[in-house]
Amino acid sequence: MSDFNGNFRVFSSPDIVRYYSRLSGLQPAEIYAFEKYVRRGVSILDIGVGGGRTTPHLAAKAIRYVGIDYVRAMVDNCTAAFPEHSFYCADAVNLCMFEDAIFDVVVFSYNGIDVISPREKRLKCLSEVFRVLAPGGLFIVSSHNSRVLFDIVRPSDNAGIIRRTWRLIRAAVKSIPVCVALLRSGAFYAGAGYYLHPSHGGIMGYCATPKLMELDACSVGFQPLEIVDAFNLGVPQYFTPWYYYILAKPAV
Ligand SMILES: C[S@@+](CC[C@H](N)C(=O)[O-])C[C@H]1O[C@@H](n2cnc3c(N)ncnc32)[C@H](O)[C@@H]1O
């Protein structure tokens, strides 16, 4: 089990399982990446599928859609919600249940890869994804940004000025504990590392600058295609809590 820090216990707790089963809709970067990079009729592996938030969006395009999660209760919820698709309890670090080169697209959304520790296992996950992808296949993965200072940018909607100002203040206040954790852990200065993220009562997670994340991806053979900030707005590095990376397995 790729978990030396209690994260598995956090994700297994009934409250967290319920939380993920209630999520729906795609994030702005996902809307962009799935639209641009996921063609119709492909074979998709959705890792760390949680409550199946991404399932209807990805499965609608897939000829074959498979979801995995290392928490049995998450898998059971997905199976109940989407009986037409296959879900398995499996660890992202060991994809031995899948043969080489059988998926066109692998997705690890919402920074799920960051809870894998230690770093060697994170790299093992990257190489396992590389193995199960067909040549020319794509890995769409998000990972926390080690240089975020203010997670205050939100796409504007039709809310009035008072509501928008209130949201901005609330978001700025909420970003303080993340900044403090990044600075205290040293990950902010080093550009990458593990830190105690305050979400879900405390999760030990990895974060990196895009440059260091790409170096890891390249070390197992991936070719980076594009990086998209969480809001798909092209914001400066200090304003996005995570990035989506589109990584290609070179076609032979
Ligand atoms: C932040 S949640 C995201 C859930 C879902 N993808 C979504 O976007 O709503 C991360 C998910 O990854 C799963 N996960 C974390 N580490 C994993 C691992 N090593 N193998 C498989 N699943 C893992 C967790 O159980 C959790 O369901």
The ligand as an SDF file (V2000), in Angstrom:
LIG
                    3D

 27 29  0  0  0  0  0  0  0  0999 V2000
   -8.7450   14.0040   -4.1130 C   0  0  0  0  0  0  0  0  0  0  0  0
   -9.6120   12.5170   -4.3530 S   0  0  0  0  0  0  0  0  0  0  0  0
  -10.2440   12.7100   -5.9960 C   0  0  0  0  0  0  0  0  0  0  0  0
  -11.4160   11.8150   -6.3120 C   0  0  0  0  0  0  0  0  0  0  0  0
  -11.9600   11.9720   -7.7340 C   0  0  0  0  0  0  0  0  0  0  0  0
  -10.9600   11.6770   -8.7360 N   0  0  0  0  0  0  0  0  0  0  0  0
  -12.4880   13.3690   -7.9590 C   0  0  0  0  0  0  0  0  0  0  0  0
  -11.8250   14.1260   -8.6930 O   0  0  0  0  0  0  0  0  0  0  0  0
  -13.5200   13.7270   -7.3990 O   0  0  0  0  0  0  0  0  0  0  0  0
   -8.2830   11.3750   -4.5680 C   0  0  0  0  0  0  0  0  0  0  0  0
   -8.7370    9.9410   -4.7410 C   0  0  0  0  0  0  0  0  0  0  0  0
   -7.5860    9.1440   -5.0320 O   0  0  0  0  0  0  0  0  0  0  0  0
   -7.6410    7.9510   -4.2850 C   0  0  0  0  0  0  0  0  0  0  0  0
   -6.2670    7.4990   -4.1410 N   0  0  0  0  0  0  0  0  0  0  0  0
   -5.2670    8.0880   -3.4590 C   0  0  0  0  0  0  0  0  0  0  0  0
   -4.1370    7.3730   -3.5350 N   0  0  0  0  0  0  0  0  0  0  0  0
   -4.4140    6.3100   -4.3060 C   0  0  0  0  0  0  0  0  0  0  0  0
   -3.6550    5.2050   -4.7550 C   0  0  0  0  0  0  0  0  0  0  0  0
   -2.3720    5.0470   -4.4020 N   0  0  0  0  0  0  0  0  0  0  0  0
   -4.2470    4.2890   -5.5390 N   0  0  0  0  0  0  0  0  0  0  0  0
   -5.5490    4.4320   -5.9050 C   0  0  0  0  0  0  0  0  0  0  0  0
   -6.3340    5.4420   -5.4870 N   0  0  0  0  0  0  0  0  0  0  0  0
   -5.7640    6.3820   -4.6920 C   0  0  0  0  0  0  0  0  0  0  0  0
   -8.3420    8.3440   -2.9940 C   0  0  0  0  0  0  0  0  0  0  0  0
   -8.9330    7.2360   -2.3410 O   0  0  0  0  0  0  0  0  0  0  0  0
   -9.3860    9.3360   -3.5080 C   0  0  0  0  0  0  0  0  0  0  0  0
  -10.5600    8.6860   -3.8720 O   0  0  0  0  0  0  0  0  0  0  0  0
  1  2  1  0
  2  3  1  0
  2 10  1  0
  3  4  1  0
  4  5  1  0
  5  6  1  0
  5  7  1  0
  7  8  2  0
  7  9  1  0
 10 11  1  0
 11 12  1  0
 11 26  1  0
 12 13  1  0
 13 14  1  0
 13 24  1  0
 14 15  1  0
 14 23  1  0
 15 16  2  0
 16 17  1  0
 17 18  1  0
 17 23  2  0
 18 19  1  0
 18 20  2  0
 20 21  1  0
 21 22  2  0
 22 23  1  0
 24 25  1  0
 24 26  1  0
 26 27  1  0
M  CHG  2   2   1   9  -1
M  END
$$$$
